[in-house]
Amino acid sequence: MKIVVTGGAGFVGSSLCIQLKSKYPNYKIVAFDNLKRRGSELNLKDFQKSDIEFIHGDIRNNEDILALGAFDVLVEASAEPSVTAGLDSDPTYVINNNLYGSINCFNACLKHKAKLIFLSTSRVYPIETIEKANFIEEETRFSFAENQESEGISNQGISEKLSLEGARSFYGTTKLASELFIQEYAAFYGLQAAITRFGVIAGPRQMGKTDQGVVTLWMAKHYWNQSLKYIGYGGTGKQVRDILHVDDLIELIDLQIHQIEKFTGKIFNVGGGLENSASLLEMTAICEKITGNKITIGSEKLTRPADLRMYVTDNTLIEREIGWKPKKSVEQVFEDIYHWIKENENQLESILK
């Protein structure tokens, strides 16, 4: 089997390529990436060691995609992942990459009769609907209240039933538009595809920064004893996300590659779930425990555009229909990132510090 991973030198892409090659040494794994993300070039040595082919290319250029030749599966993991992309400047890049680039990938799948694994996002859900949800403020976090007015929101989090009406960011809109195109390709051309709306993904290899990769950012700042800031919602650090370990994501993608018929025509929300959620305050406590360092954390009350007080994935549907559920805890995520930074400190210091 030949598997192409677009965004293959990124956090999820590189982790996926390396783990798939380790598990299936006879498969040909191709990492396709434009190396735009700072730090992505560090993965090229690991690709050489693992006999993973790297192709420098850009999904926005159809010629680059065609140069890949035939393949059996394409995992589309090449998105510009920042929620703030295009909000305070021209949104052309995020639209070209996340929508037009993805369509080039879909066409290539049709050409080679290949399966498509599409990594979508929880950000397809509208901001205002989630922000207006009933919540309770606890000692260290915000939580969804039991009684909700919107279908698809409960104290367990956000399910696939939540309405898609409303604004969601250019990032979320391009991913939702890609989902809709995939459904058209499936209906009229018979494209086999798996669509998954992932929440926050974290783990080793993520080059975290302020607008994307907050878990790595939080650990890195504690590791190197640098300051952080709680931004928005009163500056208390109580905003919450559920966190999915990249290894749990890869286990699911492995299943999608080999049993795609279970996923065709369906869309699943996937994340760490309520049991693997944490507020910024709680993340701070975890980082302090692992590193032994206590850092200065400032406070800024003003909430940033497109931010959410909380997002927690309701995994009920995929657990019931597929039998998948996350295995690794929030603490395990942070511990794995800590050891990765420690083992690669010299390489990562200039990028993460």
C-alpha positions in Angstrom: 0.0 0.0 0.0 1.2 3.5 -0.8 0.0 6.2 1.6 0.5 9.9 1.0 0.3 12.3 4.0 -0.1 15.9 3.1 1.3 18.2 5.7 3.5 15.2 6.3 6.3 17.2 8.1 3.9 18.8 10.5 3.0 17.7 14.0 0.2 15.2 13.2 1.6 14.3 9.7 5.1 13.4 10.9 3.8 11.4 13.9 1.5 9.6 11.6 4.1 8.8 8.9 6.6 7.5 11.5 4.1 5.3 13.4 2.6 3.9 10.2 6.0 3.0 8.8 6.9 1.3 12.1 3.8 -0.7 12.2 3.6 -1.5 8.5 7.3 -1.6 7.2 6.2 -2.9 3.8 4.0 0.1 3.1 5.4 3.0 1.1 4.8 6.1 3.2 5.2 9.5 1.5 5.4 12.7 3.5 4.4 15.7 1.3 4.9 19.2 2.8 5.9 22.8 1.9 7.9 23.2 5.2 6.2 26.5 5.9 5.8 25.7 9.6 8.9 26.6 11.6 10.5 23.4 13.0 8.9 21.1 10.4 12.4 20.7 8.8 13.6 18.9 11.9 11.5 15.9 11.0 13.4 15.2 7.7 16.2 13.3 9.5 13.7 11.0 11.2 12.1 10.3 7.8 15.5 9.3 6.4 16.1 7.0 9.4 12.6 5.4 8.9 12.8 5.0 5.1 9.9 7.5 4.6 10.0 9.3 1.3 9.8 13.1 1.6 8.5 15.3 -1.2 8.7 19.0 -1.0 5.5 20.4 -2.5 2.5 22.5 -1.9 -1.1 21.3 -2.2 -2.0 24.7 -3.8 0.0 23.6 -6.8 -1.9 20.9 -8.6 1.3 20.0 -10.5 3.0 19.1 -7.2 0.1 16.8 -6.3 0.2 15.1 -9.8 3.9 14.5 -9.4 3.2 12.1 -6.6 2.0 9.5 -9.0 -0.5 6.8 -8.1 -1.3 6.1 -4.4 -3.9 4.1 -2.4 -4.7 6.4 0.5 -4.3 10.2 1.0 -4.4 11.6 4.5 -5.2 15.3 4.2 -3.4 16.9 7.2 -2.0 20.0 5.6 -4.2 22.8 6.9 -3.2 26.2 8.1 -4.4 25.4 11.6 -4.6 28.8 13.3 -8.1 29.9 14.3 -6.9 33.5 14.0 -5.6 33.1 10.4 -7.2 35.7 8.2 -9.1 37.5 11.0 -6.9 40.6 11.1 -5.4 40.4 7.6 -6.1 39.1 4.1 -7.6 35.6 4.4 -6.3 34.6 1.0 -3.7 32.1 2.3 -6.0 30.2 4.6 -8.7 30.0 1.9 -6.2 28.9 -0.8 -4.5 26.3 1.3 -7.4 24.8 3.3 -10.0 24.9 0.5 -8.5 25.1 -3.0 -5.5 23.0 -1.9 -7.8 20.4 -0.4 -9.8 20.2 -3.6 -6.6 19.4 -5.5 -6.1 16.5 -3.1 -9.7 15.3 -3.7 -9.2 15.3 -7.5 -6.0 13.3 -7.1 -7.9 10.7 -5.1 -10.4 10.4 -7.8 -7.7 10.1 -10.5 -6.0 7.2 -8.7 -9.2 5.7 -7.2 -7.7 6.2 -3.7 -9.3 6.6 -0.3 -9.3 9.9 1.5 -8.8 10.5 5.2 -9.8 14.1 5.9 -8.8 15.8 9.2 -11.5 18.4 9.9 -11.9 20.4 13.0 -14.3 21.2 15.9 -14.0 24.7 14.7 -16.7 24.1 12.1 -19.2 24.8 14.9 -20.3 28.4 15.2 -18.7 30.6 17.9 -21.8 32.5 19.1 -23.8 29.3 19.7 -21.1 27.8 21.9 -20.4 31.1 23.7 -24.1 31.5 24.5 -24.3 28.0 26.1 -25.3 27.9 29.7 -22.2 27.4 31.9 -21.1 27.3 35.5 -18.0 28.8 37.0 -16.1 26.4 39.3 -13.0 26.9 41.3 -10.5 26.1 38.6 -12.6 26.0 35.4 -15.8 26.8 33.4 -18.1 23.9 32.7 -21.2 23.3 30.6 -24.4 23.3 32.6 -26.8 20.4 32.5 -29.6 22.5 31.1 -29.0 23.8 27.6 -31.2 25.5 25.0 -29.2 24.4 21.9 -29.4 20.7 20.8 -26.0 19.3 20.6 -24.6 20.9 23.8 -24.7 19.0 27.1 -22.6 18.8 30.2 -20.7 16.1 28.2 -19.7 18.6 25.6 -20.4 19.3 21.9 -22.0 16.6 19.7 -22.6 16.3 16.0 -26.2 17.5 16.5 -25.1 21.1 17.1 -26.4 23.5 14.4 -23.8 24.8 11.9 -25.6 28.1 11.4 -23.3 31.1 12.2 -19.8 32.4 11.9 -16.9 30.3 12.9 -13.6 31.8 11.6 -12.0 31.5 8.2 -10.2 28.4 9.3 -13.4 26.7 10.4 -15.3 27.8 7.3 -12.7 26.5 4.9 -12.7 23.1 6.7 -16.5 23.0 6.6 -16.5 23.9 2.9 -14.1 21.1 2.3 -16.4 18.7 4.2 -19.3 19.7 1.9 -17.2 19.2 -1.2 -16.2 15.7 0.0 -19.9 14.8 0.3 -20.4 16.0 -3.3 -17.4 13.9 -4.5 -18.7 10.9 -2.6 -22.3 11.2 -4.0 -21.4 11.9 -7.6 -18.0 10.3 -8.1 -18.0 7.5 -5.5 -15.1 8.9 -3.5 -14.4 6.8 -0.4 -13.7 9.2 2.5 -13.6 9.5 6.2 -14.3 12.9 7.8 -13.4 13.5 11.4 -13.9 16.7 13.4 -11.0 16.8 15.8 -10.7 19.0 18.9 -7.3 20.0 20.4 -4.6 17.5 19.5 -1.4 17.5 21.4 1.8 15.5 22.0 5.5 15.3 21.0 6.6 16.9 17.8 4.2 19.8 18.0 5.9 23.2 17.5 3.5 25.1 19.8 2.9 28.8 19.6 0.4 31.3 20.9 -2.3 30.9 18.3 -2.0 27.1 17.8 -0.4 24.3 19.9 -1.2 25.7 23.4 -0.4 22.5 25.2 3.2 22.4 24.0 3.5 26.2 24.5 2.4 25.8 28.1 4.9 23.0 28.8 7.8 24.7 27.0 7.3 28.0 28.9 7.4 26.0 32.2 10.4 24.0 31.0 12.5 27.1 30.3 11.1 29.2 33.1 9.5 31.8 31.0 6.3 33.8 31.6 2.8 33.2 30.3 -0.4 35.0 30.3 -4.1 34.1 30.9 -5.9 36.0 28.1 -9.6 36.6 28.1 -12.7 35.7 30.1 -11.6 37.9 33.0 -8.0 36.6 32.8 -8.6 33.9 35.3 -7.3 31.0 33.2 -10.6 29.0 33.6 -11.3 28.5 29.9 -11.3 24.8 29.0 -10.4 22.4 26.1 -10.4 18.7 25.9 -7.1 17.3 24.8 -6.4 14.3 22.5 -3.0 12.6 22.5 -1.7 12.3 19.0 -1.2 8.5 19.5 -4.9 8.1 20.1 -5.6 10.1 16.8 -3.2 7.8 14.9 -4.9 4.7 16.2 -8.2 6.0 14.8 -6.6 7.0 11.4 -5.1 3.5 11.2 -8.6 2.1 11.6 -10.0 4.5 8.9 -7.3 3.5 6.4 -8.0 -0.2 6.7 -11.8 -0.1 7.4 -13.0 3.0 5.7 -16.4 1.5 5.0 -17.2 2.0 8.6 -16.8 5.8 8.2 -18.1 6.6 4.7 -21.1 8.8 4.7 -20.6 9.7 8.3 -19.0 12.6 10.3 -17.7 12.1 13.8 -16.6 14.5 16.5 -13.4 13.2 18.1 -11.4 14.5 21.1 -10.2 13.8 24.5 -13.6 14.1 25.9 -14.7 15.5 29.3 -12.5 13.1 31.2 -9.4 14.4 29.3 -10.2 18.1 29.5 -8.3 20.8 31.3 -8.5 24.6 32.0 -5.4 26.8 31.6 -5.2 26.9 35.4 -5.3 23.1 35.6 -2.7 22.9 32.8 -0.4 25.2 34.9 -0.7 22.9 37.9 0.2 19.8 35.7 3.2 21.6 34.3 4.4 22.7 37.7 4.1 19.2 39.0 6.1 17.7 36.0 8.8 20.3 35.7 9.1 21.4 39.3 9.1 25.0 38.0 6.7 27.8 39.0 6.6 30.6 36.5 5.1 34.1 36.4 1.6 34.1 34.7 0.1 37.5 33.9 -3.6 38.3 33.3 -5.4 40.0 30.5 -9.2 40.4 30.8 -10.0 41.2 27.2 -11.2 38.2 25.2 -9.6 37.6 21.7 -11.7 37.4 18.6 -12.9 33.9 17.7 -11.9 32.5 21.2 -14.2 30.1 23.1 -14.8 30.0 26.8 -14.8 26.2 26.6 -14.9 23.4 24.1 -15.3 19.8 25.1 -15.9 17.0 22.6 -18.8 14.6 23.1 -17.4 11.3 21.8 -20.6 9.4 22.4 -21.4 8.7 18.7 -18.0 7.4 17.7 -17.7 5.3 20.8 -21.1 3.7 20.1 -20.7 3.2 16.4 -17.0 2.5 16.0 -15.9 1.4 19.5 -13.0 3.9 19.5 -12.2 5.9 22.6 -9.1 7.8 23.8 -6.7 5.9 26.0 -4.2 8.5 27.1 -4.8 11.0 29.9 -4.1 14.7 30.0 -1.3 14.1 32.3 0.3 11.5 29.9 0.1 14.1 27.1 2.1 16.7 29.2 4.6 14.0 30.4 5.3 12.9 26.8 5.8 16.5 25.7 8.1 17.1 28.6 10.3 14.1 27.8 10.4 15.1 24.1 11.6 18.6 24.9 14.1 17.2 27.3 15.5 14.7 24.8 15.7 17.3 22.0 16.4 20.5 24.0 19.2 21.8 21.8 17.2 21.5 18.7 13.9 22.8 20.1 15.2 25.7 22.2 15.4 28.3 19.4 11.9 27.3 18.2 9.9 26.8 21.4 11.7 29.1 23.9 
